[in-house]
Structures are given as structure tokens and as C-alpha cells.
Amino acid sequence: MTYVVPIIIAAIAITLLGMGWGALNNYRNNLSIAEANKSKVDSILLAYNIDYELKLDFIKTFHEGLKVKSDLRFKIRKG
């Protein structure tokens, strides 16, 4: 009976640790997919001598969620 509390605490800790690792692995997988897609777009734009500039502004208000304002500009290189 004295080992019940530590076993419950250990089970909760293992569960929370598993949830944390799962979220981290999901983030890493999504990041690697996004980087692969970005490198494909960059290689295509490089072939056509096109540069781009992306500006992101994160706007946080008190009662609303996070809003993202983006500005994407393309530049054609000569030569």
C-alpha cells in the first residue's frame, strides 16, 4: 500500500513526458517538411533569376489571438 502513491506519480510523469516528446517530434517532422519545400521553391526561383523578400509581423492583441501580417515581394535579377 505504501508504493501506490509513487507508482501513480511515476505513471503521470511518464505520460506527461511522452506527450512532450510527441509534440517535439511532431514539430521536428513539420519543420523538416517545410525546409524541404522551401529549398525546392528556392531552387526553382534561382533557375529563373528571381529573388524574394518575406517580411512577417506578429500582432498580438489583448483579447484576440495572434495575427500575422505578411509582405512578400519578388525581385527579378538581370543578367
Protein Blocks (a to p, Z undefined) as FASTA:
>chain_A
ZZmmmmmmmmmmmmmmmmmmmmmmmmmmmmmmmmmmmmmmmmmmmmnopacddddddddd
fklccdddddddddddeZZ
